[in-house]
Amino acid sequence: MMNRLHALFHRPERGWDPVPCEYAREYAERVWQQFDYQLLDAVERWTDGFAGKEILDLGAGPGQFAVAFAQRGALVTWYDVSRNYLCIAQQKAKEAGVDITFVLGYMDEAPRLLHKQFDLVFNRVCFYYGWNDFLFAKVIYQLIRPGGYACIEANNSTFGWDRLSLTARFRTWLNATLGIKIGHPHPPRGRIPAAFLRYPIKQMLVEYPEPHLDRIFVQKADQAS
Ligand SMILES: C[S@@+](CC[C@H](N)C(=O)[O-])C[C@H]1O[C@@H](n2cnc3c(N)ncnc32)[C@H](O)[C@@H]1O
């Protein structure tokens, strides 16, 4: 509710950008340099290859995965709320010589803005920017084609706990216990799988690569819409 209201008055199409230019530049440099090939390979194995698949990189930031998917033969849509990241990702795609579709918008508005479903929805370290954990899982589910996949890598609510202010801890608790989300608290471990289990799925794999990091692979049921 609070996050939805905020979005009503802060519109990317009117020039609003939550990510300052300098921060975007520094983050981009870091993640492009330390690219996670292990994750890329794991997703490719899980989805039975990228070639010819339509992939949505939801919350794609500087585009390192979007470009990698395209280099492996996928038809990629980059989607993010930040124009600063859009510029960086466009430049990276140009340098790599790949064609990518770029769409600026809030992740929660993606079904309305994109009007289509994908073979794979990829969502890395930005699940917590969804307006509500359960509703955002529904958004991702809607964007997957029947029989298609989602891969979500997300920090859980233990992430950076020691550094959180009292208010941030309270907001994390509020989200974890009552599902009331103010700002962007990380979801409690287990919430994302639980959210997807509300819908028809074919299979799900949950990995905990680190104590604060959860990785969820979901395949949507063939008959689901
Ligand atoms: C930590 S970065 C992750 C970027 C990329 N997925 C990666 O793996 O490096 C979080 C991203 O979420 C985007 N973001 C934050 N809130 C968003 C929202 N409500 N809708 C769309 N994108 C959002 C930011 O612009 C940023 O690109």
The ligand as a MOL file (V3000), in Angstrom:
LIG
                    3D

  0  0  0     0  0            999 V3000
M  V30 BEGIN CTAB
M  V30 COUNTS 27 29 0 0 0
M  V30 BEGIN ATOM
M  V30 1 C 20.8210 -4.5190 -6.4630 0
M  V30 2 S 20.2790 -4.0110 -8.0520 0 CHG=1
M  V30 3 C 20.2680 -5.5780 -8.9230 0
M  V30 4 C 20.4470 -5.3760 -10.3850 0
M  V30 5 C 20.6510 -6.6730 -11.1790 0
M  V30 6 N 19.4910 -7.5250 -11.0970 0
M  V30 7 C 21.8810 -7.4230 -10.7380 0
M  V30 8 O 21.7930 -8.6520 -10.6290 0
M  V30 9 O 22.9310 -6.8120 -10.5520 0 CHG=-1
M  V30 10 C 18.5540 -3.6880 -7.8230 0
M  V30 11 C 17.8630 -3.2150 -9.0820 0
M  V30 12 O 16.4690 -3.0810 -8.8540 0
M  V30 13 C 16.0250 -1.9030 -9.5200 0
M  V30 14 N 14.7700 -1.4980 -8.8800 0
M  V30 15 C 14.5830 -1.0700 -7.6220 0
M  V30 16 N 13.2720 -0.8840 -7.3840 0
M  V30 17 C 12.6310 -1.2040 -8.5210 0
M  V30 18 C 11.2670 -1.2440 -8.9020 0
M  V30 19 N 10.3010 -0.9400 -8.0290 0
M  V30 20 N 10.9550 -1.6130 -10.1460 0
M  V30 21 C 11.9310 -1.9380 -11.0500 0
M  V30 22 N 13.2390 -1.9500 -10.7340 0
M  V30 23 C 13.5860 -1.6010 -9.4850 0
M  V30 24 C 17.1560 -0.9290 -9.3550 0
M  V30 25 O 17.0850 0.1080 -10.2840 0
M  V30 26 C 18.3440 -1.8640 -9.5750 0
M  V30 27 O 18.6450 -1.9920 -10.9280 0
M  V30 END ATOM
M  V30 BEGIN BOND
M  V30 1 1 1 2
M  V30 2 1 2 3
M  V30 3 1 2 10
M  V30 4 1 3 4
M  V30 5 1 4 5
M  V30 6 1 5 6
M  V30 7 1 5 7
M  V30 8 2 7 8
M  V30 9 1 7 9
M  V30 10 1 10 11
M  V30 11 1 11 12
M  V30 12 1 11 26
M  V30 13 1 12 13
M  V30 14 1 13 14
M  V30 15 1 13 24
M  V30 16 1 14 15
M  V30 17 1 14 23
M  V30 18 2 15 16
M  V30 19 1 16 17
M  V30 20 1 17 18
M  V30 21 2 17 23
M  V30 22 1 18 19
M  V30 23 2 18 20
M  V30 24 1 20 21
M  V30 25 2 21 22
M  V30 26 1 22 23
M  V30 27 1 24 25
M  V30 28 1 24 26
M  V30 29 1 26 27
M  V30 END BOND
M  V30 END CTAB
M  END
